[in-house]
Amino acid sequence: MYYLHLFDPWNFPLCTCPQKYSIDPYTGCEHRCIYCYITSYIPDPWKVREKKDFLRKIERDLKKAPKLPVSMSNSSDPYPKIEKEKRITRGTLELLKRHGFPVLILTKSDLVTRDADILSSMPSVVSITITTLDENLARKLEPMAPPPEMRIKAIEKLKEKEIKVAVRIDPIIPGINDLQTDLRNLVKVLSSIGVDQIISSTYKAKGDNFKRVAGVFKEKAEYLSKIYYEKNEMVRGIRYAPRELRYKLLKRVRSLADEYDIPFSVCREGLPLNSAKTCDGSHMLTAKYD
Ligand code: SF4
């Protein structure tokens, strides 16, 4: 295989995803989220570049591979600005559709709506991350990503085309975007626009991301340092907040999701909080996937 790989080849112990492939049409991501962990394993992480001969090689992979959902993308965003002109993600969708592979899109970009025509004609679930509705806070967390308002509008457009949409409230950083009132407002808005699932998880400190988070939120640095460097849990070299705190924060989101009748799941937490059938929304692919 050239570019098509099984998701989570390292068998991360807390990953509950059903089997699927993972592909990234681009290397690097321009959103510069301060909590991002790709900086721990991708050189020059904020520079988006194309992969050599991607469409030809991915088609070769698809011709040989057993049919499974394809997740796009887990270490980048499939809709960077250059996608408007390059159309590599769109080309990939066309190939996935032609070869009968369902797709799970993960993005923070409203450019995904350009491809609503293809997405609505194949088994697809679009996951859009929204960590807060507060524009100022979002600019600190995800400086170069489209603002939350644009992501909400994108969801509305996708729902008009009857595309399944999950929203990732991910990550929740203790003391930063975990306020009950803000979460309530967010879940209420998601309910009003017909979101099909909420996926949530807490911030994990990995590589250099803690330095960025503590640098931007200096007033919280000491508090976060206690949580992630004193009281923390370690899972395969990744610093997790203590289990009780993670449970409390994610239970808060689960309760709100219940209140607004939206299926809920956690991602890589090892906590019994899921009400949705799959953690990544892939059960919603089945309707058109037979
Ligand atoms: S969108 Fe994802 S890959 Fe891109 S910078 Fe943000 S966290 Fe990293």
py3Dmol code that shows the C-alpha trace and the ligand (Angstrom):
import py3Dmol

protein = """\
ATOM      1  CA  MET A   1       0.000   0.000   0.000  1.00  0.00           C
ATOM      2  CA  TYR A   2       1.169   3.534  -0.749  1.00  0.00           C
ATOM      3  CA  TYR A   3      -1.089   5.894   1.149  1.00  0.00           C
ATOM      4  CA  LEU A   4      -3.961   3.779   2.507  1.00  0.00           C
ATOM      5  CA  HIS A   5      -3.253   2.447   6.010  1.00  0.00           C
ATOM      6  CA  LEU A   6      -5.270   0.894   8.762  1.00  0.00           C
ATOM      7  CA  PHE A   7      -6.201   3.482  11.370  1.00  0.00           C
ATOM      8  CA  ASP A   8      -4.341   3.204  14.693  1.00  0.00           C
ATOM      9  CA  PRO A   9      -1.660   0.751  13.594  1.00  0.00           C
ATOM     10  CA  TRP A  10      -0.148   1.049  17.088  1.00  0.00           C
ATOM     11  CA  ASN A  11      -3.285  -0.415  18.746  1.00  0.00           C
ATOM     12  CA  PHE A  12      -3.669   2.376  21.255  1.00  0.00           C
ATOM     13  CA  PRO A  13      -5.272   0.733  24.308  1.00  0.00           C
ATOM     14  CA  LEU A  14      -8.034   3.328  24.739  1.00  0.00           C
ATOM     15  CA  CYS A  15      -9.059   3.500  21.076  1.00  0.00           C
ATOM     16  CA  THR A  16     -12.516   2.014  20.523  1.00  0.00           C
ATOM     17  CA  CYS A  17     -12.850   2.795  16.797  1.00  0.00           C
ATOM     18  CA  PRO A  18     -14.227   0.066  14.541  1.00  0.00           C
ATOM     19  CA  GLN A  19     -11.764  -1.040  11.862  1.00  0.00           C
ATOM     20  CA  LYS A  20     -11.165   1.585   9.224  1.00  0.00           C
ATOM     21  CA  TYR A  21      -8.449   3.054   7.044  1.00  0.00           C
ATOM     22  CA  SER A  22      -6.839   6.417   7.511  1.00  0.00           C
ATOM     23  CA  ILE A  23      -5.627   8.688   4.734  1.00  0.00           C
ATOM     24  CA  ASP A  24      -4.266  12.226   4.635  1.00  0.00           C
ATOM     25  CA  PRO A  25      -4.296  13.781   1.165  1.00  0.00           C
ATOM     26  CA  TYR A  26      -2.016  16.535   2.494  1.00  0.00           C
ATOM     27  CA  THR A  27       0.916  16.556   4.903  1.00  0.00           C
ATOM     28  CA  GLY A  28       0.889  19.298   7.547  1.00  0.00           C
ATOM     29  CA  CYS A  29      -1.936  21.521   8.694  1.00  0.00           C
ATOM     30  CA  GLU A  30      -2.253  25.302   8.624  1.00  0.00           C
ATOM     31  CA  HIS A  31      -4.819  25.697  11.425  1.00  0.00           C
ATOM     32  CA  ARG A  32      -2.061  25.826  14.056  1.00  0.00           C
ATOM     33  CA  CYS A  33      -4.238  24.606  16.909  1.00  0.00           C
ATOM     34  CA  ILE A  34      -2.207  25.123  20.058  1.00  0.00           C
ATOM     35  CA  TYR A  35      -3.243  21.727  21.451  1.00  0.00           C
ATOM     36  CA  CYS A  36      -2.307  19.863  18.254  1.00  0.00           C
ATOM     37  CA  TYR A  37      -0.129  16.773  18.690  1.00  0.00           C
ATOM     38  CA  ILE A  38       1.077  16.385  15.068  1.00  0.00           C
ATOM     39  CA  THR A  39       3.973  18.652  16.014  1.00  0.00           C
ATOM     40  CA  SER A  40       5.381  15.661  17.907  1.00  0.00           C
ATOM     41  CA  TYR A  41       5.827  13.543  14.769  1.00  0.00           C
ATOM     42  CA  ILE A  42       5.446  15.617  11.574  1.00  0.00           C
ATOM     43  CA  PRO A  43       8.370  17.786  10.462  1.00  0.00           C
ATOM     44  CA  ASP A  44       7.408  21.350   9.537  1.00  0.00           C
ATOM     45  CA  PRO A  45       3.850  20.614  10.785  1.00  0.00           C
ATOM     46  CA  TRP A  46       2.205  23.961   9.925  1.00  0.00           C
ATOM     47  CA  LYS A  47       3.235  23.871   6.271  1.00  0.00           C
ATOM     48  CA  VAL A  48       0.677  22.173   4.050  1.00  0.00           C
ATOM     49  CA  ARG A  49       2.133  20.227   1.163  1.00  0.00           C
ATOM     50  CA  GLU A  50       0.831  17.790  -1.416  1.00  0.00           C
ATOM     51  CA  LYS A  51       1.811  14.150  -1.494  1.00  0.00           C
ATOM     52  CA  LYS A  52       3.570  12.921  -4.570  1.00  0.00           C
ATOM     53  CA  ASP A  53       1.219  11.406  -7.111  1.00  0.00           C
ATOM     54  CA  PHE A  54      -1.458  10.992  -4.440  1.00  0.00           C
ATOM     55  CA  LEU A  55      -4.544  10.302  -6.555  1.00  0.00           C
ATOM     56  CA  ARG A  56      -2.912   7.747  -8.833  1.00  0.00           C
ATOM     57  CA  LYS A  57      -1.380   5.886  -5.900  1.00  0.00           C
ATOM     58  CA  ILE A  58      -4.479   5.950  -3.726  1.00  0.00           C
ATOM     59  CA  GLU A  59      -6.475   4.480  -6.599  1.00  0.00           C
ATOM     60  CA  ARG A  60      -3.976   1.630  -6.826  1.00  0.00           C
ATOM     61  CA  ASP A  61      -4.385   1.060  -3.082  1.00  0.00           C
ATOM     62  CA  LEU A  62      -8.178   1.081  -3.304  1.00  0.00           C
ATOM     63  CA  LYS A  63      -8.183  -1.512  -6.076  1.00  0.00           C
ATOM     64  CA  LYS A  64      -6.385  -3.984  -3.790  1.00  0.00           C
ATOM     65  CA  ALA A  65      -7.891  -3.195  -0.396  1.00  0.00           C
ATOM     66  CA  PRO A  66     -10.795  -4.959   1.373  1.00  0.00           C
ATOM     67  CA  LYS A  67     -13.786  -2.613   1.763  1.00  0.00           C
ATOM     68  CA  LEU A  68     -13.730  -0.659   5.018  1.00  0.00           C
ATOM     69  CA  PRO A  69     -14.620   2.936   5.871  1.00  0.00           C
ATOM     70  CA  VAL A  70     -11.888   5.459   5.175  1.00  0.00           C
ATOM     71  CA  SER A  71     -11.198   8.205   7.686  1.00  0.00           C
ATOM     72  CA  MET A  72      -9.827  11.428   6.245  1.00  0.00           C
ATOM     73  CA  SER A  73      -7.878  13.023   7.902  1.00  0.00           C
ATOM     74  CA  ASN A  74      -6.411  12.233  11.282  1.00  0.00           C
ATOM     75  CA  SER A  75      -3.070  14.052  11.072  1.00  0.00           C
ATOM     76  CA  SER A  76      -4.102  17.071   9.000  1.00  0.00           C
ATOM     77  CA  ASP A  77      -7.232  18.748   7.664  1.00  0.00           C
ATOM     78  CA  PRO A  78      -8.426  17.459   4.269  1.00  0.00           C
ATOM     79  CA  TYR A  79      -9.619  20.993   3.435  1.00  0.00           C
ATOM     80  CA  PRO A  80      -6.622  23.352   3.642  1.00  0.00           C
ATOM     81  CA  LYS A  81      -6.839  26.558   1.601  1.00  0.00           C
ATOM     82  CA  ILE A  82      -4.914  25.053  -1.338  1.00  0.00           C
ATOM     83  CA  GLU A  83      -7.600  22.384  -1.712  1.00  0.00           C
ATOM     84  CA  LYS A  84      -9.775  25.044  -3.394  1.00  0.00           C
ATOM     85  CA  GLU A  85      -7.427  24.964  -6.338  1.00  0.00           C
ATOM     86  CA  LYS A  86      -5.774  21.515  -6.060  1.00  0.00           C
ATOM     87  CA  ARG A  87      -8.968  19.510  -5.497  1.00  0.00           C
ATOM     88  CA  ILE A  88      -7.050  16.486  -4.245  1.00  0.00           C
ATOM     89  CA  THR A  89      -9.543  15.766  -1.467  1.00  0.00           C
ATOM     90  CA  ARG A  90     -12.381  16.081  -3.940  1.00  0.00           C
ATOM     91  CA  GLY A  91     -10.568  13.718  -6.312  1.00  0.00           C
ATOM     92  CA  THR A  92     -10.102  11.277  -3.435  1.00  0.00           C
ATOM     93  CA  LEU A  93     -13.818  11.378  -2.642  1.00  0.00           C
ATOM     94  CA  GLU A  94     -14.605  10.619  -6.272  1.00  0.00           C
ATOM     95  CA  LEU A  95     -12.290   7.589  -6.125  1.00  0.00           C
ATOM     96  CA  LEU A  96     -13.723   6.378  -2.814  1.00  0.00           C
ATOM     97  CA  LYS A  97     -17.209   6.634  -4.233  1.00  0.00           C
ATOM     98  CA  ARG A  98     -16.268   4.858  -7.467  1.00  0.00           C
ATOM     99  CA  HIS A  99     -14.583   1.989  -5.618  1.00  0.00           C
ATOM    100  CA  GLY A 100     -17.306   1.651  -2.955  1.00  0.00           C
ATOM    101  CA  PHE A 101     -15.513   2.907   0.173  1.00  0.00           C
ATOM    102  CA  PRO A 102     -17.565   4.855   2.750  1.00  0.00           C
ATOM    103  CA  VAL A 103     -15.899   7.959   4.125  1.00  0.00           C
ATOM    104  CA  LEU A 104     -15.541   9.642   7.505  1.00  0.00           C
ATOM    105  CA  ILE A 105     -14.392  13.239   7.097  1.00  0.00           C
ATOM    106  CA  LEU A 106     -12.725  15.125   9.956  1.00  0.00           C
ATOM    107  CA  THR A 107     -12.333  18.851   9.431  1.00  0.00           C
ATOM    108  CA  LYS A 108     -12.518  22.344  10.872  1.00  0.00           C
ATOM    109  CA  SER A 109     -13.041  23.939   7.478  1.00  0.00           C
ATOM    110  CA  ASP A 110     -16.243  25.157   5.874  1.00  0.00           C
ATOM    111  CA  LEU A 111     -14.731  24.257   2.484  1.00  0.00           C
ATOM    112  CA  VAL A 112     -16.162  20.769   3.069  1.00  0.00           C
ATOM    113  CA  THR A 113     -19.539  22.134   1.926  1.00  0.00           C
ATOM    114  CA  ARG A 114     -18.178  22.439  -1.629  1.00  0.00           C
ATOM    115  CA  ASP A 115     -18.202  18.626  -1.750  1.00  0.00           C
ATOM    116  CA  ALA A 116     -21.731  18.203  -0.356  1.00  0.00           C
ATOM    117  CA  ASP A 117     -22.829  16.897  -3.777  1.00  0.00           C
ATOM    118  CA  ILE A 118     -20.493  13.894  -3.586  1.00  0.00           C
ATOM    119  CA  LEU A 119     -20.835  13.373   0.149  1.00  0.00           C
ATOM    120  CA  SER A 120     -24.617  13.222  -0.122  1.00  0.00           C
ATOM    121  CA  SER A 121     -24.388  10.571  -2.834  1.00  0.00           C
ATOM    122  CA  MET A 122     -22.196   8.094  -0.934  1.00  0.00           C
ATOM    123  CA  PRO A 123     -22.039   6.661   2.588  1.00  0.00           C
ATOM    124  CA  SER A 124     -20.450   9.519   4.511  1.00  0.00           C
ATOM    125  CA  VAL A 125     -20.254  11.119   7.932  1.00  0.00           C
ATOM    126  CA  VAL A 126     -18.671  14.537   8.354  1.00  0.00           C
ATOM    127  CA  SER A 127     -17.164  15.328  11.755  1.00  0.00           C
ATOM    128  CA  ILE A 128     -16.580  19.010  12.368  1.00  0.00           C
ATOM    129  CA  THR A 129     -14.638  20.101  15.432  1.00  0.00           C
ATOM    130  CA  ILE A 130     -16.024  22.962  17.509  1.00  0.00           C
ATOM    131  CA  THR A 131     -14.276  23.507  20.830  1.00  0.00           C
ATOM    132  CA  THR A 132     -16.140  26.702  21.719  1.00  0.00           C
ATOM    133  CA  LEU A 133     -18.622  29.188  20.253  1.00  0.00           C
ATOM    134  CA  ASP A 134     -16.605  32.062  21.714  1.00  0.00           C
ATOM    135  CA  GLU A 135     -14.758  33.625  18.767  1.00  0.00           C
ATOM    136  CA  ASN A 136     -12.002  35.134  20.918  1.00  0.00           C
ATOM    137  CA  LEU A 137     -11.329  31.898  22.698  1.00  0.00           C
ATOM    138  CA  ALA A 138     -11.432  29.984  19.402  1.00  0.00           C
ATOM    139  CA  ARG A 139      -8.833  32.355  17.934  1.00  0.00           C
ATOM    140  CA  LYS A 140      -6.522  31.571  20.835  1.00  0.00           C
ATOM    141  CA  LEU A 141      -7.069  27.826  20.566  1.00  0.00           C
ATOM    142  CA  GLU A 142      -7.144  27.465  16.772  1.00  0.00           C
ATOM    143  CA  PRO A 143      -5.572  30.677  15.462  1.00  0.00           C
ATOM    144  CA  MET A 144      -5.760  29.962  11.738  1.00  0.00           C
ATOM    145  CA  ALA A 145      -8.887  27.803  11.529  1.00  0.00           C
ATOM    146  CA  PRO A 146     -12.228  29.147  10.282  1.00  0.00           C
ATOM    147  CA  PRO A 147     -14.174  30.719  13.182  1.00  0.00           C
ATOM    148  CA  PRO A 148     -16.877  28.657  14.924  1.00  0.00           C
ATOM    149  CA  GLU A 149     -19.658  30.650  13.257  1.00  0.00           C
ATOM    150  CA  MET A 150     -18.469  29.507   9.830  1.00  0.00           C
ATOM    151  CA  ARG A 151     -18.315  25.907  11.010  1.00  0.00           C
ATOM    152  CA  ILE A 152     -21.898  26.163  12.294  1.00  0.00           C
ATOM    153  CA  LYS A 153     -23.000  27.536   8.907  1.00  0.00           C
ATOM    154  CA  ALA A 154     -21.157  24.673   7.204  1.00  0.00           C
ATOM    155  CA  ILE A 155     -23.058  22.152   9.322  1.00  0.00           C
ATOM    156  CA  GLU A 156     -26.341  23.790   8.367  1.00  0.00           C
ATOM    157  CA  LYS A 157     -25.462  23.453   4.687  1.00  0.00           C
ATOM    158  CA  LEU A 158     -24.468  19.803   5.091  1.00  0.00           C
ATOM    159  CA  LYS A 159     -27.695  19.059   6.954  1.00  0.00           C
ATOM    160  CA  GLU A 160     -29.695  20.704   4.159  1.00  0.00           C
ATOM    161  CA  LYS A 161     -28.243  17.947   1.955  1.00  0.00           C
ATOM    162  CA  GLU A 162     -29.136  15.331   4.574  1.00  0.00           C
ATOM    163  CA  ILE A 163     -25.508  14.462   5.237  1.00  0.00           C
ATOM    164  CA  LYS A 164     -24.801  12.886   8.625  1.00  0.00           C
ATOM    165  CA  VAL A 165     -22.819  15.258  10.817  1.00  0.00           C
ATOM    166  CA  ALA A 166     -21.010  14.656  14.084  1.00  0.00           C
ATOM    167  CA  VAL A 167     -19.503  17.507  16.068  1.00  0.00           C
ATOM    168  CA  ARG A 168     -16.315  16.956  17.992  1.00  0.00           C
ATOM    169  CA  ILE A 169     -16.166  19.039  21.158  1.00  0.00           C
ATOM    170  CA  ASP A 170     -12.574  18.065  21.331  1.00  0.00           C
ATOM    171  CA  PRO A 171     -10.440  18.732  23.174  1.00  0.00           C
ATOM    172  CA  ILE A 172     -11.934  20.026  26.367  1.00  0.00           C
ATOM    173  CA  ILE A 173      -9.079  21.706  28.215  1.00  0.00           C
ATOM    174  CA  PRO A 174      -9.713  21.924  31.963  1.00  0.00           C
ATOM    175  CA  GLY A 175     -10.233  25.523  33.079  1.00  0.00           C
ATOM    176  CA  ILE A 176     -10.259  26.819  29.459  1.00  0.00           C
ATOM    177  CA  ASN A 177     -13.314  25.670  27.509  1.00  0.00           C
ATOM    178  CA  ASP A 178     -15.147  23.562  30.087  1.00  0.00           C
ATOM    179  CA  LEU A 179     -17.650  26.096  31.446  1.00  0.00           C
ATOM    180  CA  GLN A 180     -21.067  24.530  31.930  1.00  0.00           C
ATOM    181  CA  THR A 181     -22.912  27.554  30.507  1.00  0.00           C
ATOM    182  CA  ASP A 182     -20.749  27.659  27.387  1.00  0.00           C
ATOM    183  CA  LEU A 183     -21.085  23.936  26.812  1.00  0.00           C
ATOM    184  CA  ARG A 184     -24.845  24.211  27.259  1.00  0.00           C
ATOM    185  CA  ASN A 185     -25.048  26.991  24.667  1.00  0.00           C
ATOM    186  CA  LEU A 186     -22.962  24.979  22.257  1.00  0.00           C
ATOM    187  CA  VAL A 187     -24.961  21.758  22.636  1.00  0.00           C
ATOM    188  CA  LYS A 188     -28.208  23.725  22.344  1.00  0.00           C
ATOM    189  CA  VAL A 189     -27.064  25.237  19.047  1.00  0.00           C
ATOM    190  CA  LEU A 190     -25.920  21.827  17.779  1.00  0.00           C
ATOM    191  CA  SER A 191     -29.310  20.394  18.618  1.00  0.00           C
ATOM    192  CA  SER A 192     -31.121  23.222  16.822  1.00  0.00           C
ATOM    193  CA  ILE A 193     -29.220  22.507  13.576  1.00  0.00           C
ATOM    194  CA  GLY A 194     -29.776  18.761  13.677  1.00  0.00           C
ATOM    195  CA  VAL A 195     -26.320  17.400  14.561  1.00  0.00           C
ATOM    196  CA  ASP A 196     -26.423  13.590  14.640  1.00  0.00           C
ATOM    197  CA  GLN A 197     -23.733  12.837  17.213  1.00  0.00           C
ATOM    198  CA  ILE A 198     -21.438  14.602  19.661  1.00  0.00           C
ATOM    199  CA  ILE A 199     -17.942  13.209  20.146  1.00  0.00           C
ATOM    200  CA  SER A 200     -15.862  14.600  22.957  1.00  0.00           C
ATOM    201  CA  SER A 201     -12.561  14.101  24.702  1.00  0.00           C
ATOM    202  CA  THR A 202     -10.229  15.909  27.044  1.00  0.00           C
ATOM    203  CA  TYR A 203      -6.938  17.538  26.155  1.00  0.00           C
ATOM    204  CA  LYS A 204      -3.886  15.274  26.263  1.00  0.00           C
ATOM    205  CA  ALA A 205      -0.392  16.662  26.695  1.00  0.00           C
ATOM    206  CA  LYS A 206       1.915  15.213  24.069  1.00  0.00           C
ATOM    207  CA  GLY A 207       5.222  16.439  22.702  1.00  0.00           C
ATOM    208  CA  ASP A 208       5.428  20.218  22.701  1.00  0.00           C
ATOM    209  CA  ASN A 209       1.714  21.049  22.812  1.00  0.00           C
ATOM    210  CA  PHE A 210       1.683  21.724  26.566  1.00  0.00           C
ATOM    211  CA  LYS A 211       4.216  24.545  26.114  1.00  0.00           C
ATOM    212  CA  ARG A 212       1.922  26.215  23.597  1.00  0.00           C
ATOM    213  CA  VAL A 213      -1.200  25.809  25.722  1.00  0.00           C
ATOM    214  CA  ALA A 214       0.539  27.066  28.875  1.00  0.00           C
ATOM    215  CA  GLY A 215       2.117  29.905  26.898  1.00  0.00           C
ATOM    216  CA  VAL A 216      -1.212  31.161  25.560  1.00  0.00           C
ATOM    217  CA  PHE A 217      -3.120  30.687  28.828  1.00  0.00           C
ATOM    218  CA  LYS A 218      -0.419  31.883  31.229  1.00  0.00           C
ATOM    219  CA  GLU A 219      -2.923  32.488  34.037  1.00  0.00           C
ATOM    220  CA  LYS A 220      -3.869  28.787  33.904  1.00  0.00           C
ATOM    221  CA  ALA A 221      -0.361  27.396  33.451  1.00  0.00           C
ATOM    222  CA  GLU A 222       0.156  26.417  37.087  1.00  0.00           C
ATOM    223  CA  TYR A 223      -3.250  24.751  37.354  1.00  0.00           C
ATOM    224  CA  LEU A 224      -2.720  22.839  34.110  1.00  0.00           C
ATOM    225  CA  SER A 225       0.791  21.851  35.109  1.00  0.00           C
ATOM    226  CA  LYS A 226      -0.547  20.272  38.305  1.00  0.00           C
ATOM    227  CA  ILE A 227      -3.140  18.325  36.340  1.00  0.00           C
ATOM    228  CA  TYR A 228      -0.842  17.140  33.559  1.00  0.00           C
ATOM    229  CA  TYR A 229       2.529  16.818  35.318  1.00  0.00           C
ATOM    230  CA  GLU A 230       1.663  15.931  38.932  1.00  0.00           C
ATOM    231  CA  LYS A 231      -1.756  14.301  39.174  1.00  0.00           C
ATOM    232  CA  ASN A 232      -1.739  12.978  35.606  1.00  0.00           C
ATOM    233  CA  GLU A 233      -2.102   9.477  34.231  1.00  0.00           C
ATOM    234  CA  MET A 234       0.221   8.195  31.517  1.00  0.00           C
ATOM    235  CA  VAL A 235      -1.062   6.157  28.590  1.00  0.00           C
ATOM    236  CA  ARG A 236       1.633   5.078  26.105  1.00  0.00           C
ATOM    237  CA  GLY A 237       3.676   8.189  26.764  1.00  0.00           C
ATOM    238  CA  ILE A 238       0.712  10.581  26.555  1.00  0.00           C
ATOM    239  CA  ARG A 239      -0.216  12.708  29.568  1.00  0.00           C
ATOM    240  CA  TYR A 240      -3.877  12.429  30.494  1.00  0.00           C
ATOM    241  CA  ALA A 241      -5.703  14.457  33.137  1.00  0.00           C
ATOM    242  CA  PRO A 242      -6.679  12.344  36.180  1.00  0.00           C
ATOM    243  CA  ARG A 243      -9.535   9.955  35.471  1.00  0.00           C
ATOM    244  CA  GLU A 244     -11.976  11.546  37.965  1.00  0.00           C
ATOM    245  CA  LEU A 245     -11.540  14.960  36.364  1.00  0.00           C
ATOM    246  CA  ARG A 246     -11.939  13.550  32.849  1.00  0.00           C
ATOM    247  CA  TYR A 247     -15.036  11.706  33.940  1.00  0.00           C
ATOM    248  CA  LYS A 248     -16.525  14.841  35.510  1.00  0.00           C
ATOM    249  CA  LEU A 249     -15.906  16.998  32.430  1.00  0.00           C
ATOM    250  CA  LEU A 250     -17.126  14.475  29.901  1.00  0.00           C
ATOM    251  CA  LYS A 251     -20.135  13.489  32.015  1.00  0.00           C
ATOM    252  CA  ARG A 252     -21.095  17.163  31.839  1.00  0.00           C
ATOM    253  CA  VAL A 253     -21.170  16.974  28.034  1.00  0.00           C
ATOM    254  CA  ARG A 254     -22.922  13.589  28.044  1.00  0.00           C
ATOM    255  CA  SER A 255     -25.675  14.972  30.307  1.00  0.00           C
ATOM    256  CA  LEU A 256     -26.199  17.923  27.990  1.00  0.00           C
ATOM    257  CA  ALA A 257     -26.250  15.636  24.958  1.00  0.00           C
ATOM    258  CA  ASP A 258     -28.871  13.491  26.732  1.00  0.00           C
ATOM    259  CA  GLU A 259     -30.926  16.545  27.550  1.00  0.00           C
ATOM    260  CA  TYR A 260     -30.962  17.552  23.883  1.00  0.00           C
ATOM    261  CA  ASP A 261     -31.340  13.963  22.709  1.00  0.00           C
ATOM    262  CA  ILE A 262     -28.086  13.740  20.746  1.00  0.00           C
ATOM    263  CA  PRO A 263     -26.136  10.436  20.767  1.00  0.00           C
ATOM    264  CA  PHE A 264     -22.807  10.888  22.525  1.00  0.00           C
ATOM    265  CA  SER A 265     -19.391   9.244  22.571  1.00  0.00           C
ATOM    266  CA  VAL A 266     -15.964   9.842  24.003  1.00  0.00           C
ATOM    267  CA  CYS A 267     -12.715   9.425  22.063  1.00  0.00           C
ATOM    268  CA  ARG A 268      -9.746   7.549  23.566  1.00  0.00           C
ATOM    269  CA  GLU A 269     -10.823   8.062  27.160  1.00  0.00           C
ATOM    270  CA  GLY A 270     -11.624   4.589  28.479  1.00  0.00           C
ATOM    271  CA  LEU A 271     -14.729   5.971  30.218  1.00  0.00           C
ATOM    272  CA  PRO A 272     -18.161   4.321  30.157  1.00  0.00           C
ATOM    273  CA  LEU A 273     -20.015   7.342  28.813  1.00  0.00           C
ATOM    274  CA  ASN A 274     -21.080   6.415  25.289  1.00  0.00           C
ATOM    275  CA  SER A 275     -24.696   6.428  24.209  1.00  0.00           C
ATOM    276  CA  ALA A 276     -23.922   6.392  20.455  1.00  0.00           C
ATOM    277  CA  LYS A 277     -23.453   3.037  18.752  1.00  0.00           C
ATOM    278  CA  THR A 278     -19.878   3.812  17.654  1.00  0.00           C
ATOM    279  CA  CYS A 279     -17.345   6.269  19.027  1.00  0.00           C
ATOM    280  CA  ASP A 280     -16.531   7.715  15.597  1.00  0.00           C
ATOM    281  CA  GLY A 281     -20.003   7.825  14.014  1.00  0.00           C
ATOM    282  CA  SER A 282     -19.242   5.006  11.586  1.00  0.00           C
ATOM    283  CA  HIS A 283     -22.533   3.233  12.407  1.00  0.00           C
ATOM    284  CA  MET A 284     -24.216   6.064  10.484  1.00  0.00           C
ATOM    285  CA  LEU A 285     -22.532   4.868   7.293  1.00  0.00           C
ATOM    286  CA  THR A 286     -24.492   1.658   7.158  1.00  0.00           C
ATOM    287  CA  ALA A 287     -27.727   3.017   5.717  1.00  0.00           C
ATOM    288  CA  LYS A 288     -26.182   3.441   2.274  1.00  0.00           C
ATOM    289  CA  TYR A 289     -23.394   0.913   2.727  1.00  0.00           C
ATOM    290  CA  ASP A 290     -24.765  -2.461   1.686  1.00  0.00           C
TER     291      ASP A 290
END
"""
ligand_1 = """\
8
SF4
S -6.912 20.827 12.694
Fe -6.082 18.993 13.698
S -4.185 18.556 12.580
Fe -4.754 20.653 12.096
S -3.603 21.942 13.526
Fe -5.678 21.572 14.391
S -5.447 19.756 15.699
Fe -3.625 19.841 14.322
"""
view = py3Dmol.view(width=600, height=400)
view.addModel(protein, "pdb")
view.setStyle({"model": 0}, {"cartoon": {"style": "trace"}})
view.addModel(ligand_1, "xyz")
view.setStyle({"model": 1}, {"stick": {}})
view.zoomTo()
view.show()
